[in-house]
């Protein structure tokens, strides 16, 4: 899914009113971590290979998260993915469209991003 498809999916989901009344935050977080792990590491690696300033990206993600700009956070991830032609999983856009899930999603993505940023230099993938 590219950035245009991502935005369209968000608009479609918002029109369907995807907000859930009750969610299990622990289950939602675990799901978000699985989702994040399915593409964040390859996104990080693709950005690193293209010589993006990873420190600046990391700081921006933390700023968006800590100011509770969760929609900005997930959209920034979508823009980064689009910049390096990294596919966005459909479930990412579905969770992004849900006002109760988007903070959980941004938390999981940030946790993965920071962990990866601190622990590993990404491998070049061809």
N, C-alpha and C positions, 0 to 999 in steps of 0.2 A: 504494500500500500504506500503510495507516495503522499506528499503533503496535501495535494489537492483532494485526493480520495479521503485522506484523514479528516480534513475540514468538512467535506460533504457528509461523512459518516457522523461526525459530531452534530451537524445540523439536523440530520435525519433522526438521530437518537433523541435530541432535545425535543423535536416535534412529537415523538412518541411518548414523551414524559417518562424517562427511564428511572427516575428517582424511586428508590426502594424505601419502604417504610422502616423495616427492621433489617439490619445487617449484622452479621457476626464479624466484628472488627478483626479478630484473630484470624479467622478463615480468609477474610478479604485481604489481609496483609500477606498471608502465606501465598495466596493466589497471585497477588501483585508481585511478590518476590520471584515467583516462578516465571511470570510474564517478563519481568525486568531482566532476569537472567537469560531469557531466550534471545535478547537482542542488544542489551546495553553493552555487553563486553565487545561484541563485534562493532557496534557503533563507536565506542571509545577508540578501539583499534583503528578503525577507518579514519577517524578524525586525526589521530596521532600520526598515521602514515602520511596524511595530507598536510602535516605541519601546522595544524591549528594550535592555538595557545591553550593548552589544557588547563593551566592554572587559572586563566581568565574565565574559561567555561565553567570550571568547578566553582569559582567564586560567584559567578552569576547564578548558577543553580542554587547555591546555598542562600544567596540573597533573595531569590524568588521564593524559595521554600520558607525561610524565616520571616518573611513579610506576609505569609499566608496567601501569596499569589500562586495558588496551585494550578489554576488554569493557564497562567503565563508559563509556569514551569513545564507542564506537559506540552504546551505549544512550542516552547523553546526546544524541547527534545525532538519534536516533529520537524522543526526547521533544521536542526542539526542533522537529522537523518536524511532529510531531503538534500542537504548540501553535499553529502557524500554518497547519495543514491543507496542508502540503507533502507531496507523494507521495514515498515512499521506493522507490527501484528494487529490484526483487526480487533482483538480483545483490548488492546491499548486504547483505541479510539472509543470503544464501548465503555470502558471504565472512565475515560476522560470526560464523557458526556454525563456522568452520574455525579451529582453534587455531593453525595455522601461518600463516593468511592475515590474521587479525584485527590483528596488529601492523603488517603491511604496509598494510592498509586504513586504520588510524588514522593512520599516518605520512603517507599520501597526502592524506587529508582535512585533517589539520592543516597540511600544506604549502600546500594550496589556500586554506584558511581564512586563514592568516596573510598569504599573498600578497595575497589579496583585501582583507583588513582594512587592510593598509598602502598599497595602491595606489589603490583606487577607493572612492568613496562610491557605494553601489548606487543604481541608477535605480529610480524608482517604476514598477512594472509593474501595469497594470490588466488 
